[in-house]
Amino acid sequence: MKRRTALEIKKKILELLKTGEKSMRYLETKINTNYQTIRTQVRELEFFGFVEIIEHKKHKINGKSYKTVKLKK
C-alpha cells in the first residue's frame, strides 16, 4: 500500500471543508489517518491562510474542549 503525500491529504481536507465547518476528529475519520497528521496539515493550511482553526471550550454532549476547522472566506 502506497503512502499518501502531504499534498494529497491537504487536498482531501480542503475538499471536505467545502461543505462546511468540520471537527478534527471528523477529518481524521474521513481521511483515514491519525490525529497528528491531520493537525500538522491543518496548521500548515492555516499558516498559508486557507483555513481557520476554531477552539471550542466545551462540547455540548461530553463537556470536553475540541477544535473545528473551516475554510477562510
Backbone torsions as a table, in degrees:
resi	resn	phi	psi	omega
1	MET	NA	128.7	-177.2
2	LYS	-82.3	137.2	176.0
3	ARG	-70.5	142.6	175.6
4	ARG	-80.7	148.0	179.2
5	THR	-82.8	163.7	176.9
6	ALA	-59.9	-37.8	179.3
7	LEU	-62.9	-41.9	178.5
8	GLU	-62.7	-40.4	179.5
9	ILE	-67.2	-42.8	178.0
10	LYS	-61.7	-42.5	178.6
11	LYS	-60.5	-43.1	-179.8
12	LYS	-65.6	-40.2	177.7
13	ILE	-60.1	-49.6	-179.2
14	LEU	-62.4	-38.3	178.6
15	GLU	-62.5	-43.8	179.7
16	LEU	-67.6	-32.3	-178.0
17	LEU	-77.3	-11.4	178.5
18	LYS	-61.4	-27.3	-178.5
19	THR	-89.9	-0.5	177.4
20	GLY	133.4	-178.4	-178.2
21	GLU	-64.6	135.6	-178.5
22	LYS	-131.8	150.9	176.1
23	SER	-78.9	157.9	177.6
24	MET	-61.7	-37.4	179.4
25	ARG	-63.9	-41.4	178.2
26	TYR	-60.3	-46.3	179.7
27	LEU	-61.8	-42.9	179.7
28	GLU	-58.3	-44.2	-178.2
29	THR	-69.9	-48.1	-175.8
30	LYS	-67.4	-35.1	-178.6
31	ILE	-87.5	-13.4	178.0
32	ASN	61.6	54.7	176.2
33	THR	-144.2	175.6	-175.6
34	ASN	-86.6	166.1	-176.4
35	TYR	-60.8	-40.8	-178.9
36	GLN	-58.9	-43.5	179.2
37	THR	-64.6	-45.7	178.9
38	ILE	-60.4	-46.8	-179.0
39	ARG	-59.8	-44.4	179.6
40	THR	-62.3	-47.0	-177.8
41	GLN	-68.4	-39.2	179.1
42	VAL	-66.8	-40.4	177.3
43	ARG	-61.4	-39.6	178.2
44	GLU	-66.4	-42.5	177.0
45	LEU	-62.8	-35.9	177.5
46	GLU	-67.1	-42.0	179.5
47	PHE	-57.7	-39.9	-178.7
48	PHE	-87.6	2.7	172.3
49	GLY	85.5	17.1	179.9
50	PHE	-86.1	-35.1	-176.6
51	VAL	-131.4	167.2	175.6
52	GLU	-126.4	132.7	177.6
53	ILE	-97.7	127.6	-178.9
54	ILE	-114.3	125.5	179.2
55	GLU	-97.6	123.2	178.4
56	HIS	-102.9	136.4	-176.5
57	LYS	-72.2	-39.6	-171.5
58	LYS	-148.0	125.9	175.8
59	HIS	-77.0	137.9	-176.1
60	LYS	-67.3	-21.1	-178.7
61	ILE	-92.0	-51.3	-174.7
62	ASN	-108.9	-6.0	176.2
63	GLY	79.0	3.2	-179.4
64	LYS	-90.2	154.8	175.7
65	SER	-76.1	153.4	-179.8
66	TYR	-155.5	168.4	-178.9
67	LYS	-122.5	142.3	172.2
68	THR	-122.7	163.5	-178.3
69	VAL	-129.8	140.2	174.7
70	LYS	-142.4	156.9	177.6
71	LEU	-69.1	142.0	173.6
72	LYS	-80.4	147.1	-179.4
73	LYS	-92.5	NA	NA
